[in-house]
């Protein structure tokens, strides 16, 4: 899988204790190229 030229603008508060939190991907088994995340991610 390939994610390319993606821009994400967001704020995210999981409100719990998740181990994997990401703005573009929580796990990656492919290619992420030329992507931008603008924002804040909060967890406990």
N, C-alpha and C positions, 0 to 999 in steps of 0.2 A: 504494500500500500504506500502511496505517496501523498503527502500534504505539501502543497507548494503555494507561495505567494498569498498567505492568509494573514490578515490582521484582525486581532480580537481586542475589543475594548470592553472591559467589564470589571466589576468587583464581585467577589464571591466569598461568602462565609459559610463553611460547611456545617458549623454548629455541632459537630461531633468529632470523633477521634479517628477519622479515616486515615489509613496509612498512605494512600495514593491520591493526591490532589494535583491537578495541573490545569493550566490555562489553555493549552492547546492539546495536550495528550497526557493521560495519567500513566500510560505505558506505551512504549513505541517499539514496534516490531518491523518497521519499514523505514521510510525516509521522510524527514521533515526539513524542508528547504525554504529559506528566505521568508520566514514567518516571524511575526511580531506580536507580543502580548503586552498590552497596556492596562494596568490595573493593579488590584491587590487581592491576594488570596489569604484567607485566615482559616485556621483550624485550632483545635484545642491541644 
